[in-house]
Amino acid sequence: MKTLGNILWLVLGGLFMAVGYALWALLLFCLIVTIPFAKQMLKLAGYTLWPFGRTVVKGDGSGAVSALGNVLWLIPGLIMAVGHVLAALANVVACVFVITIPICLPFAVAHLKLAGLALRPFNREVVDERSAHLRAAHALVTVPDVRP
């Protein structure tokens, strides 16, 4: 089912947005200083290309460095977030006129989630859903403090 969802996703806006991220990455790879931003663009391009079966989790990175990266990310992130919002609106319009609510509405919601990720990609990791469940289960396990 995930594969079918991903194939439909490509047609309903995923491919267009992934190409947008890839073009931003090519532009950002031109300068040495912006290479970390280009890597984020490629990460988002891959996730936007094939999102179903994967999820985004909070990373283990430094809060201050991630916050600074997210502030400097504002211009390209805002442009890509607007693109996701427009793709979400296009999916809602498709729901109304083509009557494919079970397909288009979840895709619109996915585009809105990706818009949020496009605004703040630093200190976030894209992992498969199984790994995310294992991380969550591991976080629930606590080790008692046995110090005297």
C-alpha positions in Angstrom: 0.0 0.0 0.0 2.9 2.3 0.8 4.3 1.8 -2.7 1.0 2.7 -4.4 0.7 5.8 -2.1 4.2 6.9 -3.1 3.5 6.5 -6.8 0.3 8.5 -6.5 2.2 11.0 -4.5 4.7 11.5 -7.3 1.9 12.4 -9.7 0.0 14.7 -7.2 2.8 17.1 -6.4 5.6 15.1 -4.9 7.8 15.0 -8.0 7.4 18.7 -8.6 8.4 19.6 -5.1 11.3 17.2 -5.0 12.7 18.8 -8.2 12.3 22.2 -6.5 14.4 21.0 -3.5 17.0 19.5 -5.9 17.3 22.8 -7.8 17.8 24.7 -4.5 20.5 22.1 -3.5 22.4 22.7 -6.8 22.3 26.4 -6.2 23.5 26.0 -2.6 26.3 23.7 -3.5 27.9 26.5 -5.4 29.4 28.1 -2.2 31.3 26.2 0.4 29.5 28.1 3.2 26.1 26.9 2.1 26.9 23.2 1.7 25.2 22.2 5.0 22.0 23.9 3.6 22.4 22.0 0.3 22.6 18.7 2.2 19.3 19.6 4.0 17.7 20.3 0.7 18.8 16.9 -0.6 17.4 15.3 2.5 14.1 17.0 2.0 14.1 16.2 -1.7 14.5 12.5 -0.9 11.8 12.6 1.7 9.4 14.6 -0.5 10.0 12.2 -3.4 9.1 9.0 -1.4 7.4 10.0 1.9 5.1 7.1 2.8 6.7 4.5 5.1 9.1 7.1 6.5 8.8 9.7 9.2 10.6 12.6 10.7 12.0 12.5 14.2 13.9 15.0 16.3 17.6 14.6 16.0 20.3 14.6 18.6 22.0 17.7 17.4 22.9 20.9 19.3 19.9 23.2 19.9 21.9 26.5 19.4 23.5 25.4 16.1 20.2 24.0 14.8 18.4 27.2 15.8 21.0 29.3 14.0 20.7 27.0 10.9 16.9 27.3 10.9 17.1 31.2 11.1 19.6 31.3 8.2 17.3 28.8 6.3 14.4 31.2 6.3 14.4 32.3 2.6 14.7 29.0 0.8 12.6 27.3 3.5 9.8 29.9 3.2 9.8 29.5 -0.6 9.5 25.7 -0.4 6.9 25.9 2.4 4.8 28.2 0.2 5.2 25.6 -2.6 3.9 22.8 -0.3 0.9 25.0 0.8 0.1 25.6 -2.9 0.3 21.9 -3.6 -2.0 21.2 -0.6 -4.5 23.6 -2.0 -4.3 22.0 -5.4 -5.0 18.6 -3.8 -8.0 20.1 -1.9 -9.3 21.5 -5.2 -8.8 18.1 -6.8 -10.9 16.6 -3.9 -13.7 18.9 -4.7 -13.8 18.6 -8.4 -12.7 15.0 -9.0 -14.2 13.5 -5.9 -11.2 11.6 -4.8 -11.3 12.6 -1.1 -9.6 9.4 0.2 -6.6 10.1 -2.0 -6.3 13.9 -2.3 -7.1 14.9 1.3 -4.4 12.8 3.0 -1.9 14.2 0.4 -3.0 17.7 1.2 -2.3 17.0 4.9 1.1 15.5 4.0 2.0 18.6 2.0 1.1 20.8 5.0 3.3 18.6 7.3 6.2 19.0 4.7 5.6 22.7 4.7 6.4 22.7 8.5 9.4 20.6 7.9 10.6 22.9 5.1 10.6 25.8 7.6 12.6 24.0 10.2 14.7 21.1 8.8 17.7 21.3 11.1 17.9 18.8 14.0 15.4 16.6 12.3 16.1 13.1 10.8 14.1 11.2 8.2 13.8 7.5 9.3 11.7 4.6 8.3 8.6 4.1 10.5 10.0 0.9 12.1 13.1 2.8 13.3 10.9 5.5 14.7 8.9 3.0 16.7 12.0 1.4 18.0 13.4 4.8 19.0 10.2 5.6 20.8 10.2 2.3 22.6 13.9 2.8 23.6 13.1 6.3 25.0 10.4 4.7 27.2 12.9 2.4 28.8 14.5 4.1 31.7 17.6 2.9 33.5 17.3 3.3 37.3 19.9 5.4 39.1 21.9 3.0 41.3 24.4 5.5 42.8 24.8 5.3 46.6 
